[in-house]
């Protein structure tokens, strides 16, 4: 583990404990993207943003914390791309189109529901993404964020950047509990992206100068990581 990895883990540990001890999330939230209290209010606050209202396509993680936002996206008529858990497919996203769904938005937006009714798609079959909702453990007021350490959000965004589907015009949002917002800076590496907005149940924080990677940073990926993610294995073979 590098010094940056150790520093990130220290932030995670501190925020998980602060969130749980402060009553911001259930006791079993340690080690997870927290399903914090106030997710519904956060979704409503995000939906008030002009950037949300203009968005036609939304990409979101499958975490429980983002469920109200996924439901809201479908109810608002947005095309929703939901990441396949752990990117365990050559087609690492579910496509949920509210115009063709024959189940409720609540059922389709659920992790199990999306697996039943969503269509798996690869980046070649996707439309440009207007807004990304990313699960986070902690986020600084400057927009730096960290997840639980598996790196899937970074990889998903990097794939979409390489495909030209996430650009500087794409808005990236971190919906979190106020206790997940830290005043200290979070260390970043080449593959990390930062967010345009932090949204809590209480406020919207605009982050200046969000950073985007150029795409996949192969040097930061272990052979084991590549081997366990089908789309990465295929891309690695294609460039060798």
C-alpha positions as CSV (number, residue, x, y, z in Angstrom):
1,X,0.0,0.0,0.0
2,X,1.4,3.4,-1.1
3,X,1.5,6.4,1.2
4,X,-1.4,7.9,-0.8
5,X,-3.4,4.7,-0.3
6,X,-2.6,4.8,3.4
7,X,-3.7,8.4,3.6
8,X,-6.9,7.7,1.8
9,X,-7.7,4.7,4.1
10,X,-7.1,6.9,7.1
11,X,-9.7,9.4,5.7
12,X,-12.2,6.5,5.1
13,X,-11.8,5.1,8.6
14,X,-12.3,8.6,10.1
15,X,-15.4,9.3,8.1
16,X,-17.0,5.9,8.6
17,X,-16.6,6.2,12.3
18,X,-17.8,9.8,12.4
19,X,-20.8,9.0,10.3
20,X,-21.8,6.0,12.3
21,X,-21.1,7.6,15.7
22,X,-22.9,10.8,14.7
23,X,-26.0,8.9,13.7
24,X,-25.7,9.7,10.0
25,X,-25.8,6.1,8.8
26,X,-26.6,2.6,10.0
27,X,-24.1,0.8,12.2
28,X,-23.2,-1.7,9.4
29,X,-22.0,1.1,7.1
30,X,-18.3,0.6,7.9
31,X,-16.4,-0.6,4.8
32,X,-19.3,0.3,2.4
33,X,-20.5,3.2,0.4
34,X,-22.8,4.4,3.2
35,X,-26.5,4.3,2.8
36,X,-26.8,7.5,4.8
37,X,-29.9,8.9,6.3
38,X,-31.4,11.6,4.1
39,X,-30.9,10.0,0.7
40,X,-34.4,11.0,-0.4
41,X,-34.0,14.6,0.6
42,X,-30.6,14.6,-1.2
43,X,-32.3,13.3,-4.4
44,X,-34.9,16.1,-4.2
45,X,-32.2,18.8,-3.7
46,X,-30.2,17.5,-6.7
47,X,-33.3,17.4,-8.8
48,X,-33.7,21.1,-8.3
49,X,-30.4,21.8,-10.1
50,X,-30.6,23.1,-13.7
51,X,-27.9,20.6,-14.6
52,X,-30.1,17.7,-13.5
53,X,-33.2,19.1,-15.3
54,X,-31.2,19.5,-18.5
55,X,-29.7,16.1,-18.3
56,X,-31.1,13.5,-20.7
57,X,-28.7,10.6,-19.8
58,X,-27.5,9.8,-16.3
59,X,-25.0,7.2,-15.1
60,X,-25.1,5.9,-11.6
61,X,-23.5,3.3,-9.3
62,X,-25.6,0.4,-8.0
63,X,-25.1,1.4,-4.3
64,X,-28.1,1.6,-2.0
65,X,-27.3,5.2,-1.2
66,X,-28.1,6.2,-4.8
67,X,-31.3,4.3,-5.1
68,X,-33.6,7.4,-4.6
69,X,-31.6,9.2,-7.3
70,X,-31.9,6.3,-9.8
71,X,-35.7,6.2,-9.1
72,X,-35.9,10.0,-9.6
73,X,-34.0,9.8,-12.9
74,X,-36.4,7.2,-14.3
75,X,-39.5,9.1,-13.1
76,X,-38.1,12.2,-14.7
77,X,-37.8,10.4,-18.0
78,X,-34.0,10.2,-18.1
79,X,-32.1,7.4,-19.8
80,X,-30.3,5.7,-17.0
81,X,-27.0,3.7,-17.2
82,X,-26.4,1.7,-14.0
83,X,-23.0,0.1,-13.5
84,X,-23.0,-3.7,-13.3
85,X,-21.8,-4.6,-9.8
86,X,-18.0,-5.0,-9.8
87,X,-18.0,-4.5,-13.6
88,X,-18.4,-8.3,-13.9
89,X,-19.3,-8.3,-17.6
90,X,-17.9,-7.4,-21.0
91,X,-20.9,-5.1,-21.1
92,X,-20.4,-3.4,-17.8
93,X,-23.6,-1.2,-17.7
94,X,-27.3,-1.8,-17.5
95,X,-29.4,0.4,-19.7
96,X,-32.7,1.4,-18.2
97,X,-35.0,3.3,-20.6
98,X,-38.1,4.7,-18.9
99,X,-40.0,4.7,-22.2
100,X,-39.7,0.9,-22.5
101,X,-39.9,-0.3,-18.9
102,X,-42.8,-2.5,-18.0
103,X,-42.1,-2.3,-14.2
104,X,-42.1,0.6,-11.8
105,X,-39.2,2.9,-11.5
106,X,-38.7,1.7,-7.9
107,X,-38.3,-1.9,-9.1
108,X,-36.2,-1.1,-12.1
109,X,-33.8,1.1,-10.2
110,X,-33.1,-1.5,-7.5
111,X,-29.9,-3.5,-8.0
112,X,-31.8,-6.8,-8.4
113,X,-34.5,-5.2,-10.6
114,X,-32.0,-3.7,-12.9
115,X,-30.3,-7.1,-13.4
116,X,-33.8,-8.5,-14.4
117,X,-35.1,-5.8,-16.7
118,X,-32.1,-3.8,-17.8
119,X,-30.2,-4.5,-21.0
120,X,-26.4,-5.0,-20.6
121,X,-24.5,-2.6,-22.8
122,X,-20.8,-1.8,-23.5
123,X,-19.4,1.6,-24.1
124,X,-19.8,1.2,-27.9
125,X,-23.6,1.0,-27.5
126,X,-24.0,4.0,-25.1
127,X,-25.0,7.6,-25.6
128,X,-23.0,10.5,-24.2
129,X,-23.5,10.9,-20.5
130,X,-24.8,14.3,-19.3
131,X,-24.6,13.6,-15.5
132,X,-22.7,11.1,-13.4
133,X,-23.8,10.2,-9.9
134,X,-20.9,8.7,-8.0
135,X,-21.1,6.9,-4.6
136,X,-18.5,8.2,-2.2
137,X,-17.2,7.6,1.3
138,X,-15.7,11.0,1.7
139,X,-15.5,14.2,-0.3
140,X,-13.6,17.4,0.3
141,X,-15.1,20.8,-0.4
142,X,-12.7,21.2,-3.3
143,X,-14.4,18.2,-5.0
144,X,-11.8,15.4,-4.4
145,X,-13.6,12.2,-3.4
146,X,-12.8,8.7,-2.4
147,X,-14.9,5.5,-2.5
148,X,-14.5,2.4,-0.4
149,X,-11.2,1.5,-2.1
150,X,-12.2,-0.9,-4.8
151,X,-11.7,1.6,-7.6
152,X,-14.8,0.7,-9.7
153,X,-16.1,4.3,-10.0
154,X,-12.8,5.5,-11.3
155,X,-12.6,2.7,-13.8
156,X,-16.2,3.2,-15.0
157,X,-15.6,7.0,-15.6
158,X,-12.2,6.3,-17.2
159,X,-13.8,3.9,-19.7
160,X,-16.4,6.5,-20.5
161,X,-13.9,9.2,-20.9
162,X,-11.8,7.1,-23.4
163,X,-15.0,6.5,-25.4
164,X,-15.8,10.2,-25.5
165,X,-19.0,9.7,-23.5
166,X,-17.9,11.6,-20.4
167,X,-16.3,15.0,-21.2
168,X,-15.6,18.2,-19.5
169,X,-19.2,19.1,-20.1
170,X,-20.5,16.1,-18.2
171,X,-21.5,17.0,-14.6
172,X,-20.3,14.7,-11.9
173,X,-22.1,14.8,-8.6
174,X,-21.4,13.2,-5.2
175,X,-24.6,12.8,-3.0
176,X,-23.5,12.4,0.6
177,X,-24.4,13.1,4.2
178,X,-22.9,16.3,5.7
179,X,-20.7,14.2,7.9
180,X,-19.0,12.8,4.8
181,X,-17.8,16.2,3.8
182,X,-14.3,16.9,5.1
183,X,-12.4,20.2,5.4
184,X,-9.0,18.6,4.8
185,X,-7.7,17.9,1.3
186,X,-8.0,14.3,0.1
187,X,-4.9,13.0,-1.7
188,X,-5.4,12.3,-5.4
189,X,-3.6,10.1,-7.9
190,X,-3.5,10.3,-11.7
191,X,-6.6,8.0,-12.1
192,X,-8.8,9.9,-9.7
193,X,-11.6,12.3,-10.8
194,X,-13.2,15.0,-8.8
195,X,-16.8,16.2,-8.7
196,X,-18.6,19.3,-9.9
197,X,-21.1,19.3,-7.1
198,X,-21.5,17.8,-3.6
199,X,-25.1,17.4,-2.7
200,X,-26.3,16.8,0.9
201,X,-29.8,16.9,2.4
202,X,-29.0,20.5,3.5
203,X,-26.9,22.1,0.8
204,X,-25.4,22.1,-2.7
205,X,-21.6,22.8,-2.8
206,X,-20.2,23.9,-6.1
207,X,-16.6,22.7,-6.6
208,X,-14.2,24.7,-8.6
209,X,-11.9,23.3,-11.3
210,X,-12.9,19.6,-11.3
211,X,-10.3,17.3,-12.5
212,X,-10.7,14.4,-15.0
213,X,-8.2,11.7,-15.9
214,X,-7.4,11.2,-19.6
215,X,-8.7,7.6,-19.4
216,X,-7.5,4.3,-18.0
217,X,-4.2,4.5,-16.2
218,X,-2.8,1.0,-16.9
219,X,0.2,1.6,-14.7
220,X,-2.1,1.9,-11.7
221,X,-3.8,-1.5,-12.4
222,X,-2.4,-4.8,-11.2
223,X,-2.5,-7.8,-13.4
224,X,-4.9,-9.4,-10.9
225,X,-7.3,-6.4,-11.2
226,X,-7.2,-6.5,-15.0
227,X,-7.8,-10.3,-15.0
228,X,-10.9,-10.0,-12.8
229,X,-12.7,-7.3,-14.9
230,X,-13.7,-8.7,-18.3
231,X,-13.8,-5.4,-20.2
232,X,-10.3,-4.5,-19.0
233,X,-8.9,-7.9,-19.9
234,X,-10.4,-7.5,-23.4
235,X,-9.0,-4.0,-23.9
236,X,-5.6,-5.1,-22.7
237,X,-5.5,-7.9,-25.2
238,X,-6.6,-5.5,-27.9
239,X,-3.7,-3.1,-27.4
240,X,-1.0,-5.8,-27.0
